[in-house]
Amino acid sequence: MNEILKKLVSFFVSPHQSSYEDLNSKIAYCNRGIVEVQRFGRDFACYSCMKSRSFVYIALGADIFLAITKFIAAGITHSSAMLSEGIHSVIDAVSQVLLVWGIVISKKKADDQRPFGYGRELYFWSFIVSLVIFLLGGCISLYEGIMRFKRPADGGSPALSYIVIGIAFVFTAISAWASFKAFKKKPIESSFLKAVQQSKDPSTFIILLGDIGDLVGLVIAFAGVYLSHLYHSSWYDGVSSVLIGLVLILISILLVRESRSLLMGEPVSKKTIKAIAGLAEADPSVLKVKRLLSTYLAPEEVVLQLSAIFKKDLTTDQITNSINAVSIEIQKQFPLIKQIFIQPVAK
C-alpha cells in the first residue's frame, strides 16, 4: 500500500519536496488522515499529498470549446440566451486561467520581499475572479436581455441551439463531476453551503459553483429558446438572458463573500485549536496555554502564534527545549501548520 502511495505522492509533489524523508512523511500523513480527519475536521484534510488539480484543466478545456460553439450558435440563430451562455463560458474560462496563475504563483518559495511566502496570491486572484469576472459577466447578460426587449429579433431554426445546449450540458456535467470529486476529497460534515464556507481552497468551490451555474443557465437557455420558438416571440429569449445574468450575479455575491473572508485571513477550526492547546499543555514544562492565534496563508499553509505560561524556576535552556518539543509535536500532528511562534508569558 505504501509503495502505491509513494508513486501517487511523488507525482503530485514538487521536485524540491520529493526526498525520501519528505515522501515518507507525506505518506504517514495520508495514512493518519484516514482516521484523524474525523477528529479534527476539514483542517486536517490531506491537501498537499493527494490533491490533484486536473479538474481545473478539465473545466478550462471544456469551457473554451463550449464558448466557441455557443457563439457560433448565437451568431446563426440570433439567440440572446445563447449569447449569454457564450459569455458565461468565456467568464468560466478566464476564471480558470486566473486560478491557474494564482495556484502557480502561490507555490513560490518565501523570499526577502515575502517572508511568509506567496500563498495568498491564490486568495487574491480568487477574489478578483469572484468580484470582477462573474459580476461583469452577469451585468453583460442582463444588458443583452434588456436590449432584446428593446430590439426584438427573429431567431433562426432552434435545432442548432438545441444541439449546442445538449453538447454543452454533457461537457459541463463532466466538468462539474470532476470538480465535485475534488471538493469531496475534503470531508463534508454539514450542508453544501456550509462546506463551501469551511473550505480553504477557493479553486475547488469557484469552479464547482461556476459549473453549477452553467448547468442552471443551460436549462434556462433551453427554456428560452423553446418558448421563443413555440410562441414566436423573442420576449422569452430576453427573459432567459436576464435570468442567466441574475444567476451569475448571485454566484458572484457568494464567491466574493467567501474569497474576501479567505483573503482577510481565516483561523483553523475550534476543534483544531482545542487539540493544539491540549498538545502544548501536555508538555511537563507548560502550565497553561493563555492565547492561541492562527490564520491560513494558503490552503496548505497555516501560521500559528501561541502564548503559554511556563512553570517557575525553569532556565532559559529548559524553556527553549520545551518550545522546540511543543513545536515539533504540533507540526507532527498538524503538517499544515508550517510556522509556529511560541511566546512565554506571565500569569
N, C-alpha and C positions, 0 to 999 in steps of 0.2 A: 504493500500500500504506500509506504514511504517513498519507494522508488518512483511510483507513478506521480506522487505529489511533487517530487523533485523536478521531474520533467515539466509538469504543468507550471510550477512556480518559476522555474528558470526561464520559461517563455515570456512571462509577464513582468518580471523584474528587470530593471536596467542593468547594464553590464557592471557598473561600479558597485552594485548591490548583490551580485550573484556569486560571492565567495561561498565556499563550502559551509563556513560557520554561519553566514547570513542565511543560507538556504535552509540549514537545519533549524535555525531559529524561527524562520517563517513557517516551516512545516509543523514545528511544535505548536506555533500559534494557531494554525489551522485546525490541528487535531484537538487542541484545548478549546477552540472556539465552538466546536460542535456542542459541547456541554455547557460551557460557561457563558455563551451568548444568552442562554436562558436566564442566567443570574443577573447579568449587567445590561441586557437590552441592546439597543442599536449602537451604543457607544463602543461595544466590543465586537461589532461585526468585522469580519475578516476582509477589510477593504483592500489592503495592499497586496495580499498574496494571491488571491483567486479572482480578482475582478478584471474582467475584460472590457475593453472599450469598443468592441466590434459593433455593438448596437448603434453607436454614433455614426459609423461609416455606412452601415446598412441604411439608416434613416437618410443620410446625406445623398447616397446614390439613388434611393427611391424618390426623394423629393425633386432632384434635378430632372429625372426622367418624367415625373408627373407634371412638373411645371411646364415643360416643353409641350407635352401632349395636351394639357389643358388650354394653353394659349393658342395652339393650333385649332382646337375645337371652338374656342371662343371667337377666333377670327372668322371661322367659316359660318358658325351658327348665330353670331352676334348676341350671344347669351351673356348677360351681365353676371349671372350666377357663376358661369364657367370662368369668366374673367376674374371674379373674386376668388374662386378656388385656385386659379393660377397664381394670383398674388399670394394666397395663403401658402402655396408650396414654395414659392420664392422666399418668403419670410422664413419658413422652416429650414430651407437650405442655407440661407445666410446665417441663421441662428446656429446651425451645426458647425459651420465654418468658424464662427467666432468662439464657440465652445471648444472646438479642437485647438484653436490658438490659445485659449485660456488654459487648457489642460497642459499643452506643451510648455508654455511659459511658467506655469506653476511648479513644474518639476525642476527648474533651475536651482542650483545649489546656492546657499546663502553666501553673501559676499559683504564687503565693507559698506556698500550702499544699502543693502537689505540684510542686516544681521539675523533677522528672523526668517529669512527665506522669501520666496515669491508665491507662497501658497495661495494668498488671497487674490492673485491675478484671476484665478478661476471664478471666485466670487464676484469680482469686479465685472468681468465680461458677461457673466450670467445676469447681473443686474442690468447691463446695457441691453442685452438681448430681451430681457423682460420688459424694460421700460420703453425702449425706442422701437425695436423691430416689431414686436407684437402689437403695440399700441398704434404705431404708424400704419401697419397693415390693416388693422381694424378700421381706422379712420378712412383709408383709401377705399375699402369695401363699402363703407357707409356712403361715401361720396358717389361711388359708382351706382349704388342702388337709388340714391336720390336723383341722380342725373337720368336714370332710366324712367323715373316717374315724369320728369320734365320733357324728355325726348324719347317717346316710345319707339321701338324698332321691331320690325317683323323678323323673327328668327327663321332660320332655315329648317331643314329636316332635323328633328330631335334625335334621330338614330345615332349620329356621331357622338352627341353629348352623352347618350345612354352608354355607349361603348366605352368612352373615356372615363365616365363615372364608375362603371363596373371595374375596369382595369385599375383605376386609382384606389378603389375600395380594397381590392385584393392586395396591392402593394403596400398600402397604408396599414392594413391589418397585420401584414408580415412585420413591418417596422414596429408597430405598436406591441406586438407579441415579443419581439427581441428586446425592446426597452423595458417591457413589463417583467421579463425574466431577470434582467439586470437589476431592476428595482426590488424584486422579490428576494434577491440574494441577501438583502438586509432584512432581518426578521421583522414582520409586521405584527405588532401587538394590539392594534386597535383598528379604527376605520382608515380608509384610504387617505382622506384629507388629513387625518392626524398623523399618518405615516409620512406624508409629504412635509408636514411641519417639523417632524422629528428628523427627517433626512438631512445629512450634512453634505451630500453630493448633489449639487444643482443640475449637473449634466443629465442625470437619470430622470429626475422629475420634469425638467423642462422639455426634454424630447418626448417623454411619455404623455404629458399633458398636451403637447403640440399635436401628437398623433391622435389623441382622443378628440381634440378639437377638429382635426382633419376629418375624422370619421363622421362626427356630427355635421360638419359643413357639407360633406358629400351627400348625406341624407337630405339636408335642406336644399342643396343644389338640385338633386334629383326631383324633389317635390316641386321646386320652382319651374324646372324645365317641363315636367309633366303637366302641371296645371296651366302653364302658359300655352302649351300646345293644345290642351283639352278645351280651354275656353277662348283660345285665340286672343289672348291679352298678355302684353308684356308687363302688366302690373305685378303679376305673381313673380316674375323674374326679378323685378326690382325689390320686392319684399324679401325674397330669398337672399339677395345680395346684402341687404341691410341686416338680416338675421345673422349671416355669416360674419359680418363686421362686428356685431354685438358679441358673438361667441369669442372672437379674437380679443376684444377689449376685456371681457370677463376673465379670460385666461391670463391676459396681461396683468390685471389687477392682482390676481392670486400670486402670480410669479414674482411681481415686483415686491409684494409683501414678504415672501419667503426669501428672495435673494437679498433684499435690504437687510433682513434680520441676520443672515449669514455674513454679509459684508461688515455689519456693525460688530459682530462677534457674539457667538452663542457658547454657553458653557456646556460641559458634559452633564449627563443626567444626574438627578438626585441619588439614584441607586449607586452610580459610579462614585460620586462624591463621598457617600457614606462608606463604600468599600475602601476607598483610598484612605480616608480618615482612620478606618479600622486597621489597615496595614501599618500606618505610621504609629498609631498608639500601641501596636503590638511590640514595637521595639522597646526593650527594657529601659532605655535612656529617656524615652518620651513620656511625659505625664499626660499631655493633652494637646490635641490639635485645636488651636484657637480660631484660625481662619483659613479657608481654602478657596482659592480663586482659580478659574480655568477659562480658556477660550480656544475655539477651533481656529487655526490659521489656514487649514485646508482640510478636505475630507479625511486625510490620513495623518494629520498632524495637530497635536494639542499641546498648548503651553500651560504649565501648572505652577502656581505660586502658593506655597504652604507656610503658614506661621504656626510654630509649635512651641510649647512650654516644655523645657527640659528639666531633668532633676537637678537639684542644687549640688554644689561641690564637684561638678564634672569639670575636667580640664578641657582646654581648647581642643586638644587632640581627640579626646573622647567624644566631644560634640561633633567634630568633623567626621570621625569614623561612623558615628550614628547617622549623620546626614547622608553619607555615602551609602550606607547599608539600606536606609529607607528608600533612597532614590533608586537603587538597583532593584529592590523588591517591587516597587511601584511599576517600573518600566518592564519588569518581567511579567507582571500580571496584566499590564495595560500597554502594549507596544505602541499604541497610537500616541502616547504621551512622549514626545521627543525631547522636550526641555522641561526641567524641574528646578525650581528655585525654592529652597527651604530656608526660612529665616527663624532663628531662635528669638523668642520674645519673653518678656516678663509676664507674670501672672496678671 
